[in-house]
């Protein structure tokens, strides 16, 4: 993997700054970051996980949300590079999957079965607290050099800062509240994916694309549209037309 | 605390033909309130069940005095529990003195009862709202970060207990409280398929898993893959 170009990196930072002053949608923001990091690294699946109040890692956003990758991110709740990065506060870089079956009994076989060859994970740090992790799962063998790793770590920390953007925050207790609110938003999105998929007879992946497209087009938050889907079924007809 | 067990209590559902043991649910909730009160150095903890259309009732409280305090916000139609439920967001009031204008009737009444701080946590799974867990303290001051995390964990236990309803006397599913995307997707699917509110969809899925002795994740997977359709009637409850 080649070192990311300064020019592309600068564009990402500009986009991040732009997003953070807008009407803020945390999950869409995290998806955008995952997309951009994936782009910078040449296309691996990139996902963001946040820890709930009990310290369990829960999926929040990814560059690719197909069901099989979702599972790979969810497994991090029990073992895998993301859990290690969360627990140690240190990145896991260039882990050799072939030698990882003992280290990650659940993650390694699933990762291998979908053609994963390179895995990396970075802690999401906020002040001195680790609040989650960013996972990078590539289908091609490739190494992250030191510069790449530093860039990804910086972007991971930006994702953590995004969490504090929704409301003006100074107290420590609010971080826990924000984390909880983010997790709730993510659950609502999954509930909405299921509802829409069932209603129009498509896969949950297609339903998600429709919800996402509708949120963008109507310039509203992803979680707001998702909430509408599951609390007001009549609203579905608008989204279906998309 | 006999009211929730009776026909006027929030958990009485005459449509179920099988004999119910609501006292087990109330017992579980009360244990959660007791544990939470102790862990959070609280004067008392109460759980109320609420629906979006305004129905409500106290499900359990750590003691009779707390039950009376919990009741006050419904009596007056104002207070942190009602607002936390409406906003789907916790409401943390470390010092009630600052809320005399916000809740002109509620604040003096609970202050009179010795409460100085209230922390209200909505009981919810995504967009499905079930009620609120209220933590009352006799001293002003915020919950620490650790206490706040614990309060969320107690709220989650209460959610789990409410979803299991009267079906269970043990905490079988609690250990594996499932946060997989597939389970939440299945909830959305059952919402549309059965035309029931999301909260009921959750209960149906868990009831089916329990009745067929299958893991929740497996049932959810079958629903999402369209291999399983839950029946419109609650046949698994009436066998």
Interface residues (C-beta under 8 A of the other chain):
Chain A: X52 X53 X54 X56 X58 X59 X67 X70 X74 X77 X171 X172 X173 X175 X176 X177 X180 X181 X184 X187 X188 X190 X191 X192 X193 X194 X195 X196 X197 X198 X199 X204 X226 X227 X229 X230 X231 X233
Chain B: X52 X88 X89 X90 X92 X124 X125 X126 X127 X128 X142 X143 X144 X145 X148 X149 X150 X152 X153 X179 X180 X181 X182 X184 X185 X186 X187 X188 X189 X191 X192 X193 X198 X224
